[in-house]
Amino acid sequence: MRMLDIILKKKEGKVLTEEELRFFITGYVKGEIPDYQVSSLLMAICFQGMNKEEIATLTELMEYSGETIDLTSIKGIKVDKHSTGGVGDKTSMVLGPLVASCGVKLAKMSGRGLGHTGGTLDKLESIPGMSISLTKERFIDQVNKIGMSIIGQTATIVPADKKLYALRDVTGTVESIPLIASSIMSKKLASGSDTILLDVKFGSGAFMKDLDSARELARTMVEIGDSLSRDTRAILTDMNQPLGCAIGNNLEVIEAVNTLKGKGPQDLVELCVKAGAIMLEQAKVCSRANAEELLKNKIENGEAFEKLCQFVEAQGGYFVS
């Protein structure tokens, strides 16, 4: 089997077999297939797309291209959330502490900036001393103790996606539904959480420029999660204007802090409360109808901000007054 034949087959719009996809992923992770050939295949996928079976197979091969995280030692239902990214999107920094303050266990593996949008890890690392590289043991222990942790993707977890993620960013192959869906879901599935909430952005400040594309991406990812017995849900967020008022890593951290202190912009607060309500329902903490009020109370009584402080301190960070 040759990588060139796989490239030509996809270039012609034909369906790749599991064997061909396995050859591609395994060879690339081992360093046997060069970047320039993978770039060519990614571009062919961008133009020709993939069917449901190809996407599901690619996702699973990426998921098991390295280690997976076993979270069974964490008590309770483990929740995870992912945003497809948009200008000013600092949702995870608000939503994580907010749901954790309600007793939900958030075990999250995040990514860096892709394309024109900033990544959660880049924003967290603008906090002095903040570490996003934890051992699996420390990650699990922290979630058990304080209810949440957000870490970066290690070299041993989904290494196929780590390499493809970086390559897509510099080859103009970011905006492809099969590639976005397999990238996101491989990480979410490998990270071991019981439930997944997907915040799919659309508009001029996001990768998906229109509502129909966002719906297609959301539907694709939910189908992948459901097929593997994960409670996977999705919401659609309009990003035709930046989320909140701040843009830039450190400025967005400051806005996240202010939001958890009850001084956040209305659009960011509304998104986090609605998304958080779904996550509480997934975790079987309460009904969605009661969840929004509970989340608002956690902001008002200061418990959500206190959880943020615990999270930052646990990972070595500190806020400069």
PADO-956359 format. One record per residue: x, y, z negated of N, C-alpha, C, CB in turn. Coordinates in steps of 0.2 Angstrom, whole numbers, padded with zeros to 4 digits, always signed. Last residue first. Glycine has a CB too. Example, Ala and Ser with C-alpha at 12.3 -4.5 7.8 and 13.67 -1.06 7.14 Angstrom:
BEGIN
+0064-0011-0035+0068-0005-0036+0064+0000-0039+0070-0003-0029 +0066-0028-0039+0062-0022-0039+0066-0016-0039+0057-0022-0045 
end
This chain:
BEGIN
-0014+0206-0207-0019+0211-0209-0017+0218-0206-0020+0212-0217 -0012+0191-0198-0009+0197-0200-0014+0203-0201-0003+0200-0195 -0016+0175-0203-0018+0181-0200-0014+0187-0203-0026+0182-0201 -0007+0160-0199-0009+0165-0204-0011+0171-0200-0003+0167-0209 -0004+0142-0197-0005+0149-0195-0007+0153-0200-0010+0149-0189 -0004+0128-0200+0002+0132-0200+0002+0140-0199+0007+0130-0196 -0015+0122-0199-0011+0121-0194-0005+0126-0194-0015+0121-0187 -0022+0126-0211-0020+0119-0210-0015+0117-0205-0026+0114-0209 -0025+0139-0208-0020+0138-0213-0017+0130-0212-0022+0139-0220 -0035+0137-0198-0029+0141-0196-0023+0139-0201-0030+0148-0196 -0045+0131-0206-0042+0128-0200-0035+0131-0198-0047+0129-0194 -0047+0140-0216-0045+0134-0218-0041+0130-0212-0050+0129-0221 -0052+0151-0208-0046+0152-0212-0043+0145-0214-0048+0156-0218 -0064+0144-0203-0059+0147-0199-0052+0147-0202-0061+0153-0195 -0071+0143-0216-0069+0137-0212-0063+0139-0207-0075+0134-0209 -0073+0157-0218-0069+0153-0223-0067+0147-0220-0073+0151-0229 -0083+0159-0208-0076+0162-0208-0071+0159-0212-0077+0170-0210 -0093+0151-0213-0090+0150-0206-0083+0153-0206-0095+0153-0201 -0096+0157-0225-0094+0150-0225-0090+0149-0218-0099+0145-0227 -0103+0169-0226-0096+0169-0225-0092+0162-0225-0093+0173-0231 -0116+0171-0224-0114+0170-0231-0106+0169-0231-0117+0164-0234 -0118+0173-0211-0120+0178-0215-0117+0177-0222-0127+0179-0216 -0114+0161-0205-0110+0167-0203-0112+0172-0209-0112+0170-0196 -0123+0153-0211-0116+0151-0212-0112+0157-0210-0114+0145-0208 -0135+0158-0205-0134+0158-0212-0127+0157-0214-0138+0153-0216 -0134+0153-0192-0134+0161-0194-0133+0162-0201-0141+0164-0192 -0135+0140-0194-0129+0142-0192-0129+0150-0193-0129+0141-0184 -0149+0139-0199-0143+0136-0203-0137+0139-0201-0143+0129-0203 -0156+0143-0187-0156+0147-0194-0150+0145-0198-0163+0146-0197 -0152+0133-0178-0150+0140-0177-0151+0144-0183-0155+0143-0172 -0158+0121-0184-0151+0122-0184-0149+0129-0183-0148+0118-0178 -0172+0119-0183-0169+0122-0190-0162+0124-0189-0170+0116-0195 -0173+0115-0170-0177+0121-0172-0174+0124-0179-0184+0118-0173 -0165+0104-0169-0162+0110-0166-0166+0116-0168-0163+0109-0158 -0164+0096-0185-0167+0097-0179-0164+0103-0176-0175+0097-0179 -0148+0090-0192-0154+0093-0193-0157+0094-0186-0155+0100-0196 -0138+0081-0190-0138+0085-0196-0145+0088-0197-0133+0091-0196 -0134+0073-0179-0140+0071-0183-0140+0075-0190-0140+0064-0184 -0126+0078-0170-0123+0075-0176-0128+0072-0181-0118+0080-0179 -0135+0083-0161-0131+0077-0159-0128+0074-0165-0125+0079-0154 -0139+0094-0169-0143+0089-0167-0140+0083-0165-0148+0092-0161 -0127+0101-0169-0129+0099-0175-0135+0093-0174-0132+0105-0179 -0126+0104-0155-0121+0100-0158-0123+0097-0165-0114+0104-0159 -0136+0113-0153-0136+0106-0150-0131+0101-0153-0135+0107-0142 -0132+0123-0161-0138+0120-0163-0139+0113-0160-0144+0124-0161 -0121+0128-0154-0120+0124-0161-0126+0121-0163-0118+0130-0166 -0127+0134-0144-0123+0128-0142-0122+0124-0149-0116+0130-0140 -0133+0144-0150-0137+0139-0146-0133+0133-0145-0139+0143-0140 -0122+0151-0156-0128+0148-0161-0132+0143-0157-0133+0154-0163 -0114+0154-0146-0112+0150-0151-0117+0147-0155-0107+0153-0155 -0123+0163-0138-0121+0157-0135-0118+0152-0141-0115+0158-0130 -0125+0173-0148-0131+0169-0145-0128+0163-0142-0135+0174-0140 -0112+0178-0149-0116+0175-0155-0121+0171-0153-0118+0181-0160 -0110+0183-0136-0105+0178-0139-0109+0174-0145-0099+0181-0142 -0119+0193-0135-0119+0187-0131-0115+0182-0133-0117+0190-0124 -0117+0202-0146-0123+0198-0146-0122+0192-0141-0129+0203-0144 -0101+0202-0154-0105+0204-0149-0111+0200-0148-0101+0205-0142 -0099+0201-0172-0098+0199-0166-0103+0202-0160-0098+0192-0165 -0099+0202-0186-0098+0208-0182-0097+0207-0175-0093+0212-0185 -0098+0191-0195-0105+0194-0194-0105+0200-0190-0108+0195-0200 -0086+0185-0195-0088+0189-0201-0094+0193-0200-0082+0194-0201 -0086+0178-0183-0087+0174-0189-0088+0178-0195-0082+0169-0190 -0083+0190-0176-0089+0186-0175-0091+0182-0181-0089+0182-0168 -0070+0193-0180-0075+0197-0181-0082+0194-0180-0074+0203-0177 -0063+0181-0174-0063+0183-0182-0069+0187-0184-0057+0186-0184 -0065+0184-0161-0068+0178-0164-0068+0178-0171-0064+0172-0162 -0058+0196-0159-0065+0196-0158-0069+0190-0161-0067+0196-0151 -0045+0191-0162-0048+0196-0166-0056+0196-0165-0045+0203-0164 -0044+0182-0151-0044+0179-0157-0047+0184-0162-0036+0178-0159 -0044+0192-0140-0050+0187-0141-0050+0183-0148-0050+0182-0135 -0032+0198-0142-0038+0202-0143-0044+0197-0144-0039+0206-0137 -0023+0188-0139-0024+0190-0146-0030+0194-0147-0018+0194-0147 -0027+0185-0125-0027+0180-0130-0028+0183-0137-0020+0177-0130 -0040+0194-0116-0033+0193-0118-0032+0189-0125-0030+0200-0119 -0054+0204-0119-0051+0200-0114-0043+0200-0116-0052+0202-0107 -0069+0207-0128-0062+0207-0128-0059+0202-0123-0059+0205-0135 -0083+0207-0128-0080+0213-0126-0072+0213-0126-0082+0218-0132 -0092+0193-0122-0090+0197-0127-0087+0203-0124-0085+0193-0131 -0087+0187-0106-0091+0185-0113-0088+0189-0118-0090+0177-0114 -0089+0197-0092-0085+0194-0097-0089+0192-0103-0079+0198-0099 -0101+0192-0080-0098+0198-0083-0094+0194-0089-0103+0203-0086 -0105+0181-0075-0105+0186-0070-0102+0193-0073-0111+0188-0066 -0108+0169-0081-0101+0172-0082-0100+0178-0077-0095+0168-0083 -0120+0160-0089-0119+0165-0084-0113+0169-0086-0125+0170-0083 -0119+0143-0093-0118+0150-0095-0117+0154-0089-0113+0150-0100 -0128+0128-0097-0126+0132-0091-0125+0140-0094-0130+0132-0085 -0124+0113-0106-0128+0120-0105-0125+0124-0099-0128+0123-0112 -0126+0095-0108-0123+0101-0105-0128+0107-0105-0121+0100-0097 -0121+0080-0117-0126+0085-0115-0122+0091-0112-0130+0087-0120 -0119+0064-0121-0116+0069-0117-0122+0074-0115-0112+0067-0111 -0116+0051-0131-0121+0056-0130-0118+0063-0127-0124+0058-0138 -0109+0038-0121-0107+0044-0126-0113+0049-0125-0101+0047-0124 -0108+0027-0113-0112+0026-0119-0110+0032-0124-0111+0020-0123 -0104+0028-0100-0099+0025-0105-0102+0026-0112-0092+0029-0104 -0114+0035-0094-0112+0028-0091-0107+0025-0096-0109+0029-0084 -0114+0047-0100-0119+0043-0102-0117+0036-0099-0125+0045-0098 -0102+0053-0094-0102+0052-0101-0108+0046-0103-0104+0058-0105 -0106+0053-0080-0100+0050-0082-0100+0048-0090-0093+0054-0081 -0117+0062-0081-0118+0055-0079-0112+0050-0081-0119+0055-0071 -0111+0073-0086-0116+0070-0090-0117+0063-0088-0123+0074-0090 -0104+0077-0074-0100+0075-0080-0105+0071-0085-0098+0081-0084 -0114+0079-0065-0109+0074-0063-0105+0072-0070-0103+0077-0059 -0121+0090-0070-0124+0083-0069-0119+0077-0068-0129+0083-0063 -0111+0100-0070-0114+0097-0076-0117+0090-0076-0119+0102-0079 -0109+0101-0056-0104+0099-0060-0106+0096-0067-0099+0105-0062 -0122+0105-0052-0119+0099-0049-0114+0096-0054-0117+0100-0042 -0123+0117-0059-0128+0111-0060-0125+0105-0058-0135+0113-0057 -0113+0124-0052-0113+0123-0060-0117+0117-0062-0114+0129-0064 -0119+0125-0040-0112+0121-0041-0111+0120-0048-0106+0126-0038 -0130+0133-0043-0131+0126-0040-0124+0122-0041-0132+0126-0032 -0125+0145-0047-0129+0141-0052-0129+0134-0049-0135+0144-0053 -0108+0149-0042-0115+0149-0041-0118+0144-0046-0117+0148-0034 -0094+0147-0044-0097+0154-0043-0104+0154-0042-0094+0156-0036 -0085+0140-0056-0091+0138-0052-0094+0145-0051-0096+0134-0056 -0075+0147-0063-0073+0143-0057-0079+0141-0053-0070+0136-0059 -0080+0164-0067-0079+0157-0069-0077+0153-0062-0086+0154-0071 -0084+0177-0065-0079+0176-0070-0077+0169-0071-0080+0180-0076 -0095+0176-0056-0089+0179-0054-0083+0178-0058-0090+0186-0052 -0103+0160-0060-0102+0167-0059-0096+0169-0057-0105+0171-0065 -0104+0148-0074-0104+0150-0067-0105+0158-0066-0111+0147-0064 -0099+0135-0085-0099+0142-0083-0100+0143-0076-0093+0146-0086 -0104+0123-0096-0102+0124-0089-0104+0131-0087-0106+0119-0084 -0101+0115-0109-0103+0122-0108-0100+0124-0101-0100+0127-0113 -0105+0100-0116-0102+0103-0110-0105+0110-0109-0102+0099-0104 -0103+0090-0129-0107+0096-0127-0102+0099-0122-0109+0101-0132 -0102+0074-0135-0099+0079-0131-0104+0084-0128-0095+0075-0124 -0100+0062-0148-0104+0066-0144-0100+0071-0140-0110+0069-0148 -0089+0055-0153-0095+0051-0152-0100+0055-0147-0099+0050-0159 -0072+0056-0148-0078+0058-0151-0084+0054-0149-0079+0066-0150 -0060+0052-0141-0063+0047-0146-0069+0050-0149-0058+0045-0151 -0051+0056-0131-0051+0059-0138-0055+0056-0143-0052+0067-0137 -0055+0050-0119-0049+0048-0123-0048+0051-0130-0043+0050-0119 -0066+0058-0116-0067+0051-0118-0061+0048-0121-0068+0047-0111 -0060+0071-0113-0065+0070-0119-0066+0063-0121-0072+0073-0116 -0051+0068-0103-0049+0070-0110-0054+0069-0115-0047+0077-0109 -0060+0064-0093-0055+0059-0095-0052+0061-0102-0049+0059-0090 -0068+0075-0092-0071+0069-0095-0066+0064-0097-0076+0066-0090 -0059+0084-0085-0063+0086-0092-0065+0079-0095-0069+0090-0091 -0056+0077-0074-0051+0080-0078-0054+0081-0085-0048+0087-0075 -0068+0074-0067-0063+0068-0070-0058+0071-0075-0060+0065-0064 -0072+0087-0065-0076+0082-0069-0072+0077-0072-0082+0079-0065 -0062+0093-0056-0064+0096-0063-0068+0091-0067-0069+0102-0062 -0063+0084-0046-0057+0085-0049-0058+0088-0056-0052+0089-0045 -0076+0085-0041-0074+0078-0043-0067+0079-0047-0072+0074-0037 -0077+0099-0038-0081+0096-0044-0078+0089-0045-0088+0095-0041 -0064+0110-0037-0066+0104-0034-0070+0101-0040-0061+0100-0031 -0054+0122-0039-0061+0122-0038-0064+0116-0034-0063+0129-0035 -0040+0119-0039-0044+0120-0045-0051+0119-0044-0043+0126-0049 -0031+0120-0029-0036+0114-0029-0039+0114-0036-0032+0107-0028 -0020+0128-0027-0026+0130-0025-0031+0124-0024-0025+0133-0018 -0008+0124-0033-0009+0122-0026-0016+0123-0024-0008+0114-0026 -0007+0126-0046-0002+0130-0042-0003+0128-0035+0005+0128-0044 -0016+0119-0053-0016+0126-0055-0012+0130-0050-0013+0127-0062 -0014+0106-0050-0020+0109-0047-0019+0117-0048-0026+0107-0050 -0003+0103-0058-0002+0104-0051-0008+0107-0047-0001+0097-0048 -0008+0103-0071-0003+0108-0069-0002+0109-0062+0004+0106-0072 -0017+0092-0069-0019+0099-0072-0015+0104-0070-0020+0099-0079 -0009+0081-0066-0013+0084-0061-0016+0091-0063-0019+0079-0060 -0002+0080-0079+0002+0081-0073-0003+0084-0067+0005+0075-0070 -0013+0077-0087-0008+0082-0089-0004+0085-0083-0003+0080-0094 -0019+0066-0081-0022+0073-0081-0018+0078-0082-0028+0073-0086 -0010+0056-0084-0011+0058-0077-0015+0065-0077-0016+0052-0075 -0009+0056-0098-0004+0059-0095-0005+0060-0087+0002+0055-0095 -0019+0054-0110-0021+0056-0103-0015+0059-0099-0027+0060-0103 -0007+0055-0121-0014+0055-0120-0016+0058-0114-0017+0059-0126 +0007+0058-0122+0005+0051-0121-0003+0050-0121+0007+0048-0128 +0009+0071-0123+0012+0068-0117+0009+0061-0116+0019+0068-0117 -0006+0079-0129+0001+0076-0129+0003+0073-0123+0001+0072-0136 -0016+0093-0128-0015+0087-0125-0008+0084-0126-0017+0087-0118 -0018+0101-0144-0016+0101-0137-0015+0094-0135-0009+0105-0136 -0032+0102-0156-0025+0101-0154-0024+0101-0146-0022+0094-0157 -0041+0107-0169-0040+0108-0162-0033+0107-0160-0043+0115-0160 -0052+0100-0182-0045+0102-0179-0045+0102-0172-0040+0096-0181 -0063+0099-0196-0061+0101-0189-0053+0101-0188-0064+0108-0187 -0065+0096-0209-0070+0095-0205-0069+0097-0197-0076+0099-0207 -0055+0095-0219-0059+0101-0218-0064+0101-0213-0054+0106-0217 -0053+0080-0220-0052+0085-0226-0056+0091-0225-0045+0087-0227 -0054+0074-0208-0058+0071-0214-0058+0076-0219-0054+0065-0216 -0046+0082-0200-0054+0082-0198-0057+0079-0204-0055+0078-0192 -0034+0079-0206-0036+0086-0206-0044+0086-0205-0033+0091-0201 -0032+0066-0202-0033+0068-0209-0036+0075-0210-0026+0067-0212 -0032+0067-0188-0037+0063-0191-0038+0065-0199-0036+0055-0191 -0019+0074-0187-0026+0076-0184-0032+0073-0187-0025+0075-0176 -0010+0066-0193-0012+0072-0196-0018+0075-0194-0006+0077-0195 -0011+0055-0184-0012+0054-0192-0014+0060-0195-0006+0051-0195 -0006+0060-0173-0013+0058-0173-0015+0057-0180-0014+0051-0169 +0002+0076-0176+0002+0069-0175-0005+0066-0175+0007+0065-0180 +0000+0091-0166-0001+0087-0173+0000+0080-0171-0007+0089-0176 +0002+0106-0160+0004+0099-0159+0005+0096-0166+0012+0100-0156 -0002+0118-0162-0007+0115-0159-0004+0108-0157-0009+0118-0152 +0001+0130-0175+0003+0124-0171-0002+0120-0168+0008+0119-0176 +0004+0147-0179-0001+0142-0177+0002+0136-0173-0007+0145-0174 +0013+0157-0182+0014+0151-0185+0009+0145-0183+0013+0152-0192 +0001+0170-0177+0008+0168-0180+0008+0162-0183+0010+0174-0184 -0009+0167-0163-0009+0167-0170-0003+0165-0173-0015+0163-0174 -0007+0163-0151-0006+0170-0152-0007+0171-0159-0011+0174-0148 -0012+0150-0150-0005+0151-0151-0003+0158-0152-0001+0147-0146 -0025+0151-0147-0023+0149-0154-0016+0151-0155-0025+0142-0155 -0024+0155-0134-0027+0160-0138-0025+0158-0146-0034+0160-0138 -0019+0143-0128-0015+0150-0128-0017+0155-0133-0016+0152-0120 -0029+0134-0131-0023+0133-0134-0018+0140-0134-0019+0128-0131 -0040+0139-0123-0040+0139-0130-0034+0139-0134-0045+0134-0133 -0034+0149-0109-0036+0143-0112-0036+0143-0120-0031+0137-0110 -0041+0161-0097-0036+0159-0103-0039+0153-0106-0036+0165-0108 -0042+0160-0079-0045+0160-0086-0040+0158-0091-0051+0156-0086 -0037+0159-0067-0038+0166-0069-0040+0166-0076-0042+0170-0065 -0030+0143-0068-0032+0148-0064-0032+0155-0067-0039+0147-0061 -0031+0139-0085-0031+0136-0078-0034+0141-0073-0035+0130-0078 -0023+0138-0101-0026+0142-0096-0026+0139-0089-0023+0149-0095 -0024+0122-0109-0021+0129-0108-0025+0132-0102-0014+0129-0107 -0036+0113-0119-0031+0114-0114-0029+0121-0113-0034+0112-0107 -0040+0102-0133-0041+0108-0129-0035+0108-0124-0041+0114-0132 -0048+0091-0143-0042+0092-0139-0043+0097-0133-0040+0085-0136 -0056+0090-0158-0056+0093-0152-0049+0093-0149-0059+0100-0152 -0068+0085-0169-0061+0083-0167-0060+0085-0160-0060+0075-0168 -0078+0090-0181-0076+0092-0174-0069+0090-0173-0077+0100-0173 -0091+0085-0191-0084+0084-0189-0082+0085-0182-0082+0076-0191 -0102+0096-0200-0101+0092-0194-0093+0091-0193-0104+0095-0188 -0105+0105-0210-0103+0098-0212-0102+0093-0206-0109+0095-0216 -0105+0118-0207-0112+0114-0208-0111+0107-0210-0116+0115-0202 -0093+0121-0204-0096+0124-0210-0102+0121-0212-0096+0131-0209 -0092+0116-0191-0089+0112-0196-0091+0115-0203-0081+0113-0196 -0099+0125-0183-0102+0119-0184-0099+0115-0190-0102+0115-0178 -0089+0136-0185-0096+0137-0187-0100+0130-0188-0100+0141-0181 -0077+0132-0181-0078+0133-0188-0085+0134-0190-0074+0140-0190 -0081+0130-0167-0078+0125-0171-0079+0126-0178-0071+0125-0169 -0086+0143-0162-0090+0137-0163-0088+0132-0167-0092+0134-0156 -0075+0151-0161-0080+0153-0166-0085+0147-0167-0085+0158-0162 -0066+0145-0153-0063+0148-0159-0069+0150-0164-0059+0154-0158 -0074+0142-0142-0071+0136-0147-0069+0139-0153-0066+0132-0143 -0076+0154-0135-0081+0151-0139-0079+0146-0144-0086+0147-0134 -0070+0164-0128-0067+0162-0134-0071+0158-0139-0064+0168-0138 -0069+0170-0113-0072+0164-0116-0068+0162-0122-0073+0158-0111 -0064+0180-0104-0067+0182-0111-0070+0176-0115-0072+0187-0111 -0069+0172-0090-0066+0177-0093-0069+0179-0099-0066+0183-0088 -0070+0154-0093-0072+0160-0090-0069+0166-0093-0080+0161-0091 -0073+0136-0094-0068+0142-0093-0071+0148-0090-0062+0140-0090 -0079+0125-0097-0076+0125-0090-0072+0131-0089-0081+0124-0084 -0078+0119-0113-0080+0124-0109-0076+0124-0102-0080+0131-0112 -0083+0106-0124-0079+0108-0119-0082+0114-0115-0076+0103-0114 -0083+0097-0139-0086+0102-0135-0081+0105-0130-0089+0109-0139 -0088+0084-0150-0083+0088-0146-0087+0092-0142-0079+0083-0142 -0090+0076-0166-0093+0080-0160-0087+0083-0157-0098+0085-0163 -0093+0061-0175-0088+0066-0172-0090+0069-0166-0081+0062-0171 -0102+0056-0189-0102+0057-0181-0097+0062-0179-0109+0059-0179 -0093+0049-0202-0098+0052-0199-0097+0053-0192-0099+0059-0202 -0075+0049-0206-0082+0048-0208-0087+0052-0204-0083+0049-0216 -0063+0042-0196-0066+0049-0198-0073+0047-0200-0065+0054-0193 -0059+0030-0191-0057+0032-0198-0060+0038-0201-0050+0031-0199 -0062+0031-0178-0066+0027-0182-0065+0028-0190-0066+0020-0181 -0055+0037-0168-0057+0041-0173-0062+0037-0178-0061+0047-0170 -0041+0034-0158-0047+0030-0162-0049+0034-0168-0044+0023-0164 -0037+0040-0143-0037+0041-0150-0043+0037-0153-0038+0049-0151 -0026+0032-0131-0032+0035-0133-0033+0035-0140-0039+0030-0130 -0012+0033-0120-0015+0032-0126-0022+0035-0127-0011+0033-0132 -0014+0033-0102-0010+0033-0108-0013+0031-0114-0007+0040-0109 -0023+0030-0093-0017+0031-0091-0012+0032-0096-0016+0037-0086 -0037+0030-0096-0033+0025-0099-0025+0025-0096-0036+0018-0098 -0042+0041-0090-0043+0040-0097-0038+0035-0100-0050+0038-0099 -0039+0038-0076-0035+0044-0080-0036+0043-0087-0038+0051-0078 -0048+0028-0074-0041+0027-0073-0037+0032-0077-0039+0027-0066 -0060+0035-0077-0058+0029-0081-0051+0028-0081-0062+0023-0080 -0060+0044-0066-0060+0046-0073-0058+0041-0078-0067+0048-0075 -0060+0036-0055-0054+0040-0056-0054+0043-0063-0055+0047-0051 -0073+0030-0057-0067+0026-0057-0060+0030-0058-0066+0022-0050 -0081+0041-0056-0081+0037-0062-0075+0033-0062-0087+0032-0062 -0078+0045-0042-0077+0050-0048-0076+0046-0055-0082+0055-0048 -0082+0034-0035-0075+0036-0035-0073+0040-0041-0074+0040-0028 -0096+0034-0038-0092+0028-0040-0084+0030-0040-0093+0022-0035 -0100+0046-0032-0101+0044-0039-0096+0039-0042-0108+0043-0041 -0088+0051-0020-0095+0049-0022-0094+0048-0029-0097+0043-0018 -0079+0067-0017-0079+0060-0019-0086+0058-0021-0074+0059-0025 -0072+0079-0004-0076+0076-0010-0075+0069-0012-0084+0078-0009 -0066+0085+0006-0070+0079+0008-0074+0077+0002-0066+0074+0010 -0058+0096+0001-0062+0097+0007-0067+0091+0008-0057+0097+0013 -0053+0090-0011-0056+0097-0011-0061+0098-0005-0051+0102-0012 -0046+0079-0006-0052+0078-0010-0056+0085-0011-0050+0076-0017 -0036+0086+0001-0041+0082+0005-0047+0080+0000-0038+0075+0007 -0029+0091-0010-0032+0096-0005-0038+0092-0001-0027+0099-0001 -0025+0079-0016-0029+0084-0020-0033+0089-0015-0026+0088-0025 -0016+0075-0006-0022+0071-0008-0027+0075-0012-0021+0065-0012 -0006+0085-0007-0010+0083-0001-0016+0080-0002-0006+0079+0004 -0002+0083-0020-0005+0089-0018-0009+0088-0012+0001+0095-0017 +0004+0070-0019-0002+0071-0023-0005+0078-0021+0000+0071-0030 +0015+0074-0010+0010+0069-0008+0003+0070-0012+0013+0062-0008 +0022+0083-0019+0019+0085-0012+0014+0080-0009+0025+0086-0007 +0026+0075-0030+0021+0080-0031+0018+0082-0024+0023+0087-0034 +0028+0058-0026+0030+0065-0027+0024+0069-0027+0035+0067-0022 +0027+0043-0036+0024+0047-0030+0025+0054-0031+0016+0045-0030 +0033+0038-0047+0035+0035-0040+0032+0039-0034+0033+0028-0041 +0030+0042-0059+0035+0046-0056+0037+0043-0049+0041+0047-0060 +0020+0036-0066+0027+0033-0067+0032+0037-0063+0027+0026-0064 +0009+0044-0062+0012+0044-0069+0019+0041-0070+0007+0040-0074 +0009+0040-0049+0010+0047-0050+0013+0047-0058+0004+0051-0049 +0006+0026-0050+0012+0028-0046+0014+0035-0048+0011+0028-0039 -0007+0027-0056-0001+0023-0059+0005+0026-0056-0002+0016-0058 -0015+0034-0046-0014+0037-0053-0008+0033-0056-0020+0035-0057 -0013+0026-0034-0011+0033-0034-0010+0036-0041-0017+0037-0031 -0017+0014-0038-0011+0014-0035-0008+0022-0036-0011+0012-0028 -0031+0017-0041-0026+0014-0047-0019+0015-0044-0027+0007-0048 -0036+0020-0029-0035+0025-0034-0031+0023-0040-0042+0027-0037 -0035+0008-0023-0031+0013-0020-0030+0019-0025-0035+0016-0014 -0043+0000-0031-0036-0002-0030-0032+0004-0028-0036-0008-0025 -0056+0006-0029-0052+0006-0036-0045+0004-0035-0056+0001-0040 -0055+0015-0013-0057+0009-0017-0053+0010-0024-0054+0003-0014 -0062+0030-0006-0056+0026-0009-0058+0021-0014-0051+0031-0012 -0071+0033+0008-0072+0031+0001-0065+0027-0001-0078+0028-0001 -0067+0046+0020-0069+0039+0018-0068+0038+0011-0064+0034+0022 -0062+0058+0026-0069+0058+0022-0071+0051+0020-0074+0061+0026 -0050+0059+0031-0055+0057+0036-0062+0056+0032-0054+0051+0039 -0043+0061+0019-0043+0066+0024-0049+0065+0029-0036+0067+0028 -0043+0048+0014-0048+0053+0011-0048+0059+0016-0045+0055+0004 -0034+0042+0023-0041+0039+0023-0046+0045+0020-0041+0033+0018 -0022+0050+0021-0026+0050+0028-0033+0047+0027-0022+0046+0033 -0020+0046+0008-0021+0053+0010-0025+0053+0016-0014+0057+0010 -0017+0032+0010-0023+0034+0005-0025+0042+0007-0021+0034-0002 -0006+0032+0018-0012+0029+0020-0018+0032+0016-0012+0022+0020 +0003+0038+0009+0001+0041+0015-0005+0039+0018+0007+0040+0021 +0005+0028-0001+0001+0034-0002-0001+0038+0004+0006+0039-0007 +0002+0011+0004+0006+0017+0005+0002+0023+0003+0009+0018+0012 +0004-0006+0000+0000+0000+0000+0004+0006+0000-0005+0000-0006 
end
